[in-house]
């Protein structure tokens, strides 16, 4: 899914983007697709509805969560601890629904798959991706690929994409457009353009001011959406 349009980029720059411009409308659409995918990857989430079918997951000391007295901690699966709920965590957030959950209650060599019922055998925490077993008879065999889960995640069809995501992808694409307008390795040759209410000439100082301003806004939005400064769009 893309989170901005060429119209968003065109409106921000105050210029028309079509088949005759540099970059062309097709190039700008490619920039938008790439930047949308990059934001999804860095944020480790999607803002569109996506379906995952028959995802096989391990259930062991590295993947299991325990619940005790309302607290979640990474812990070892232990059938002998009766006062704890155990479960696992899906990384695709936010969850919309778990459509099917099956567990292997046999062994790796002799499988015995059981289909579980939400509310009776397990509960789902959509915001965090935690799935906790609430029925001791529903707990899978501790082994590799002993969980088979199908689910949807992202934002349900028809839901609104956050404005901050659209603006981030727009600004990242604006940077790409400005790069494409270069005729050499510096921004000195950027054509005179209008960014919102600010007119930018070809002068070096104006160009640097423009790029720095966009960089700061991109970094702010990245921190807000992705929650980390480990990556900086350049």
Secondary structure, DSSP 8 states (H G I E B T S, - for coil): --S--HHHHHHHHTS--STTSSS-HHHHHHHHHHHHHHHHHHHTB-SS-EEEEEEEEEESTTTEEEEETTEEEE----TT-TT-EEEEE--SBSEEEEEEEEEE-S-SSS--EEE--BTTTEEEETTTTEEEE-SGGG---SEEEEEEEEEEESS-TT----HHHHHHHHHHHHHHHHHHT-SSSSGGG---EEETTEEE-SSHHHHHHHHHHHHHHHHHHHHHHT--SS----
